[in-house]
Amino acid sequence: HLAAWSDLLAQVAGLPPAGPGDASVVTLPQRRGPQSR
């Protein structure tokens, strides 16, 4: 669990303060395909 949180925190750190759930959901589609956004 800690490893997963570390990964999420690292990704969220690069994104603006939008929230742990929002950021994680936004970073996934962005990395998979910028067109999705």
SVG drawing of the C-alpha trace seen along z (x, -y; Angstrom):
<svg xmlns="http://www.w3.org/2000/svg" viewBox="-12 -24 19 26">
<polyline fill="none" stroke="black" stroke-width="0.4" points="0.0,0.0 2.8,-2.4 4.4,-1.8 1.2,-2.6 0.7,-5.8 4.3,-6.9 3.6,-6.5 0.3,-8.4 1.9,-11.2 4.7,-11.5 2.3,-11.9 0.1,-14.2 3.1,-16.4 3.6,-17.2 0.0,-18.2 -1.8,-21.2 -3.6,-20.8 -6.9,-19.3 -7.3,-16.4 -5.9,-12.9 -8.8,-11.3 -9.1,-13.9 -5.4,-14.2 -5.0,-10.4 -7.9,-10.1 -6.6,-13.0 -3.0,-11.9 -4.0,-8.4 -5.9,-9.6 -3.3,-12.3 -0.4,-9.9 -2.4,-7.3 -3.6,-9.7 -3.5,-13.5 -6.4,-13.5 -8.6,-12.0 -8.6,-15.3"/>
</svg>
